[in-house]
Amino acid sequence: EPEYLKKAAATWHGQWWKQGGGGTVWDAMAYDPALDLLYIGVGNGSPWNQLYRSEGKGDNLYLSSIVAIHAKTGEYAWHYQTTPGESWDFTATQHIILADVTIDGKPRKVLMQAPKNGFFYVLDRTDGKLISARNFVPVNWASGIDMRTGRPIENPAARYYKTGKPFIGSPGATGAHSWQPMAFDPKTGLVFIPANLAAFPYIPDPAWKPAKLGFNVGVDMGKAAMPADAAARKAALAATTGALIAWDPVAQKERWRVSFKGPWNGGVLATAGGLVFQGNAAGEFAAYAAADGKKLWSFPAQTGIVAPPMSYELNGQQYVAVLAGWGGVWALAPGVLIDKSGPVRNISRLLVFKVGGKAQLPAPPALEKAPLDPPASTAAPDVIAAGGEHFGRFCGVCHGDAAVGGALVPDLRRSGVLNDATTWQQIVHDGLLKDNGMVSFAGVMSAPEIETIRQYVIKRANEDKALERASAPKTR
């Protein structure tokens, strides 16, 4: 590790804990050789709930910030905090783009970022001063950015741990823009953002305590579970979408967009030929015109794509390559919302294209799901309720909200183990499948508590089986 990063890390770590910060991730980085400045995007706090991280106090210095350091020495240059006192999983680790643009008739050296909080920021990269900021998706946690202070104008209801009431945040924890890179086209002056339009229910948990395993975020994931109600699910599905947004960073406005059924679409590549390439959650890899978003070409990839494409030249021939495959948090955690773009499977491949290429993919395997065939639900309501709380805390982040699983890990509602309490305990308590990634949860739950989860999943499977029957076409 370079000495300047070691020095910077030591300095920031000390100041971070003095300010009451929590765990974080440094991810996005960019370097300006002319200024000798290294720009680092900093992650969110852990747990999300600031009440448990720093008693709900302070900005938590450098959290959810862009930090600039002098690359040769590691000395601090400046920082800009996008989300002070962050409490919603709003990282600032998203793609950082450096560009020289004309603003108010003057050339400016700018840094551009569209972090998870839903605002697009243009900063002067020489000193970190805010030039402009505007939301690129609907936002309700703040009404805007105060240009005098650079701070968000917060909605008081967003601080759920202060109000003690649930807050349906938009954007949600997935973020308006997650880790999938955006792209910049100097010719059009547009930035192309793979945007998520998805909310999340932040529900305070007054009894929360950290655990060795589980989703340690300080909110009540059990109470946030999607109800087994057809109308509620329909409304949530309708409100959850995605888009490729062409954003004008000087005017701070949208120029065009490509709308998608669901969120969690791929990173973006812009080429000098005026093309924008992106894969999406529906299994399509496509090229659009940078000027107006017109679709010019597409390819059925047979799998969801979240990675960004790249372009390279070999022996005078240009290629475009993308790692195709479905994964990440959206393929695991959102329950019924996972398949908003359609039933998606993970078929991981490196796909490479060139003009005139004629290769074909083999036929995709059949998409099969085990039936919902659970045992009868006979447990008492309090047992099932306790199981729902345990599931939300320890299981849902991988096995899906309300036990509705995706295509990457087992959907527990359809598991044959639901009928077998002994095998269930061997897996969850004893770690029978630890070599497959399913570790033992004996350190955080007793055997009786693990049994309540089984009873909760049985109940959920029966509810969803009833919903399936109710929505099935009527036959004579």
N, C-alpha and C positions, 0 to 999 in steps of 0.2 A: 504494500500500500504506500503511495507517495507520502513523503513527510508532510507536505502541506495539508493533505487530508487528515492525517493523524493529528496534526496541530489544531486544525479547525474543529475536528470531532471532539477533542479534549476541551476546547474552549466552549463550544456550544453545549456539550453535555453538562458542564458545571453550571452554566447560566440557566439551562433548561430546568434542572431540578430546583434551583433557587426560585424559579418562577412557578413552581408547582406543576410542571409538565408531566406527561406520561410517556408511554411507548410511542415510537414514531418510525417512519421509514424515509430514507432519502432515495429518490428514484430518478426523476427527470433531471438531466444535466445538459448544459450547453456552454460553449466556450467562445469568447471573443478574443482572438489573438491580438487585435489592434489595441484593445483596452487591457489585455491580460487579465480578464475577469472570467471566473468560472461561476456559473449560475446553477444553483441546486434547488430543486423543488422538495419541500418537506411535507411529510405525511401528517395524518390526523392524530389525535390523542387516543389513548386506550386506558380505561374504558371510554366509550363515547361520552357517557354521562359525566359532565364536568363536576357535578356534585361529589362524585366518588374519586375524581382525579385530583381536584384542588379545591374542594369544598365550594365549588361553583364560583370561584373568585379568580380575578386576573385574566390577562390575555393569553397566558401560557406562551411565553416568548419563543419565537421562531416556529411554533406549531403552525401548520397549514400556511407556510410562508415560502416566498422565493428569497433565497439568501445568495448574495454575491460576495465572493472572496477573491483576493489577489492570488492568482494561481501559483506564482513563483514563491510566495512567502506563506500563504495560508491565512493572511491577515483579513479580518472582516472589512468589507467595503460598505455594504448597505443591505437592508432587507425590507421586504414589503409583505405584510401579513394579510392574506385574503380573507381569513375567517378567524378573527380573534375569539379566544375562548371556545374553540370549535367543539360542537356537541352532537354532530349529525353524520360523522364519517366523511366529512368534506376535506379530502386531501388536496394538496397543491402539488402533487407529484406528476401531474399530467404534462404532456409534451410542451416544451418550451421552444419557441421559434424566435430567432433573432433576424431582424430585417432592417433595411434602411428605407423609410417611406417619407413622403411629403405630407406634412400636416400644417394647415393654415399657411400654405405657401412656403414653408421652410422644411429642409431635409432634417429628419430626426432618426437617431439610432434608437430603435425600439426593441423591446422584448414583449412577446405576446403569449398569453396563456389563457386557456378556457378550462379552469379547474372544475372540480365536482360541484361546487356551490352554485353553478348556473350563470355566473357573470363572466364576460369576456374582458380581460384586462390588457391594456396597452400601457407599458411603462417605459420611461426613459432608461435605457439600460446603462447609461453612464453613471447615474446617481440614484436610480430606483424611484424617482418621482412619478406619481400617477398622472398619466395623460388623459385617459378616458376609461370608462367601464360601463357596460350595459349588459343586461341579461339577454342571453340568446335562446332561452327556453322560458316557459312560465315559472316564476319563482314566488314563493309565499313566505319564506323565512325572513326575507328582507325586502323593503320596497325600493331599494336602490343603493348606490354608493355615494356617500358624502364627499364631494370633490375637494372640500376644504381640508378634511381630516384623512381622507382615504379609507374611512371605516364604513362598513355596511350600516344601513339604517334599519335596524332589526325590528321585526315583529315580536313584541313581548311574549306572545303566545308560543313562539318557537322554543323558548326556554322551558321545556316541559317539566324539568326537575324543579323549577321555581314555582310554576303554576300548580303542579301536582295533577295536571290534566293531560290526556293524550293530545298529540299534535300530529296531524297528517301533513308531513312535510313534502314540499315539491320544490326542487327535486328531492328524491329520497336517498337512501344510503348507497344505492348503485351509482348515484351521481349523474348530473346532466351530461358529463363527459368523463369517462373512466380512463383506464390506462391505454386504450387503443389510440395510436397516434393520429393527430390531425395533420394537415398538409397545407403548404402555402404556395401559391402561384404568383411569382413576381410580375408576370405579364398582365394578368387581370387584377392583381392586387387583392385577391380573395383568399381567405382561409377556409378550408373545408373541414367541418367538424362532424365526427360520428356521434350524434347526440342521442341521449336516452330521455324519454319523456315518461317518467315513472315515479310515483309517490311512495311514501313509506310511513307506517304508523309508529311514531316514537311514543312509547308508553312508559312513564316513570315506574320504577320498581323500588319502593321504599325499603324493602327487605333485602336488597341485593348485596351479596358478598362475593369476592373473587374466589374462583375455584381453580384447581390444578388443570382441569380439562373443561371443555365447553366453550360457548360463545360469550366471552367475558366483556360485554359491552355496557352493562349497567342499565339496560332497559328490559322490560318484561316481554320477552319474545313469545311466551305462552299466550298471553292476552292479545297479542298482535296477530294471532293466527287467523287466516281467512275462514269465515264461517261456512258451514255446509248449507249455503243458501244460494239458490240458482240466480236470484235477482242481484244479490251482492257480488257474486262472481262475474256476472255479465257486465255490471257497471265497472268493476275493476279491470276487466279485460278490455273494455272499450276505452278506458282512460290511459291505458298503458301502450305506448307506441315508440317508434324510433324514427330517426331522420338523418339524412346527410344534408347538413346546412352549409351553404356557401355564405360566408360572413365577410362583410366589408369592414375591416378593422379601423379605417379612417372615419367613415361615416357612422360606424357602430350600428349597422343595420343588416338585416338579411337581404341577400340578392336573389337567391333561389334555394329551393330545397327539393330533395327526393324523399318522399315519405315511405316508411316501411311499416309492416304490420306490427312488429314488435321491436324492442330495444336490443342492445348487446350485439350490434353489427360491427363489422371489421374496421381495422385501421385503414388509413387512406394514403394513397400515393398520387402526387401530381407530377406530370411530366412536362418537359419543355415543348412537347408537341400539342399542348392544349388538352390533354386527357387527364381524367381523374379516375383512378381504379379503386374499387372497394369490393370486398366480399361481404355477405350479409348472413343474418341468422336463418334465412329461408333457404340457404344452400346455393346461392347464386353469386358468381363472380362477374362483375360488370365494369364497363368503361363508360364514362359520361363526358360530355363536352364541358370543359372548364368554364366557358363563357356563359352557358345558360342551363346546364344540367341535363341536356337531352341525352337519353340513353343511346349509345352508339353500338354496343356489343355486349353480349353476356354469354356465360357458360354455366351449365348445371353442374355444380361441384359435388352434389350428393351428400353434402354435410354442411353444417353451419361453419362460418368462417369468422374468426375474431382477430386473427393476426393481420398486420399490415403487409401489403405487397412490397416488392422491391424490383428495381429495374437495373440491368447490367448489360454490358456488351461483351461478346466473345467472338473473335475472328470476324469482326465487322458486322455481326448480327445482333440486334437488340432483343433481349428477352425480358419478360415480366414473370416473376415467381412469387408464389404465396404458399405459406404453410396452412393448408386447409385442415380444419378440425374444430370440433365443438367443445367448449369447456369454459372454465371460469365460474364465478359465483352465480351467474344467471342460469347456468346449466344445472345448478345444484339446489339453490335455496328458495326461489320464489313460489314454489308450489304450483298452483293451477296456472300461474303466469308464465311458467317455463316455456310452454309450447305455444305462446302467442303467435309466433311466426310460422307455426305448423309443427307437426311432430318432427323433431330434429334428432338425428343420430350422430354419433361421433365416428367418422371414417377418416382417420388421420393420414394425410398424404402431403408430399411436396408437389405442387402443381406448377409447371413451367410452360409458358406460352411464347410463341413468336408469330409474326405475320406469316401466314401460309401453313402453319402447323396443322397436321391432320390426325394426330393421335386421338384415340377414343378411350374413355374409361370403361372398365368392365361393368356389367350390370350391377346395380347396388343390391345388397342382401335385403331380404324381406324384413320389413319392420314389424316385429311381433311383440305383443305384450301379453304377459300372463293374465288370466281373467281375475276379476275381483270375486273371490270365493272364500270369504272369511268365515270363521265360526260365529255363532250367535254372540251378541254382546250382552253379557249378564252381570257385569260388575256394577257396583253401586256408583251413583253420580259423583260422590266425593272422591272415589278412587280414580275414576276417569279424569276428573278435573286435575287431580294431582299429577296424573300421568301426562296431561297436556302441558302443565308447567315444566315438568322434567324434560319432556320432548323438546319444547321450545328452547330451553336453556342448553341442552346437551346434544340434541340430535338433528334439529331442523336445519341447521346451516349446511349439512351435507345431504340429509334425506328429505329435504323439502318442507316448506311451510305447511302446517296442518297435515304432515305425513304424505303429501302428494309429491312423489319422487320424479326425478328426471331420468335421463337415459344413461347417466354415467355411473351411478351407484344403485344398489337395489331399491326398488319401490317397496317399502315395507308393507304396504297395504296388500300387496300381491304375493307376499312371501309365504311359502309353505310352513315356515317356522312359527307363524302366528298360532298354529294349532298345537304347538309343542312348547310348553313352559320350560321344560328342562333344557332343551336345546337353545332356547332364547337366552336363558341364564348362562349357558356355556359360552355363548358368543359375546354377550354384552358385559357380563360380570367377569367371566374367567378368561376372556381374550382368545377364544378358540380360533378366530380368524385374524389374529394380530399380524400374521405374515402377509395377509391381503390388505392391510391398512386399517382394519377394524380393531383398534386396541381395546384393552379392558377398561371399563369405567368403574371398576370396584373402588378406586380411590376417591370417587366423588358421589357414588350412589350405593346404597345397600341393595341386597337382593329383593326385598319387598318393594323398594322404590322402582327398581328396574321392572318388576312385574306390573306396576301401575302403568308404565309406558306401553307394555304389550296390550294391556286392556284399553288404553287410549287408542292405539293403532287399530285394534279390532273394531272399536266404536266408529272410528273414522272410515274404515273400509266399508262397514255396513251403511254408513250415511251416503258414501259416494256410490255404492252399488244401487241404492234406492234412487239417487239422482239420475244415474244412467238409465234405469228402467223408466223413470218418469219422462225422460227426454227422448227415449227410443221411439221410432216411427210406429204408429198403431197399425196392427194387422188384423184382418178379419178371420 
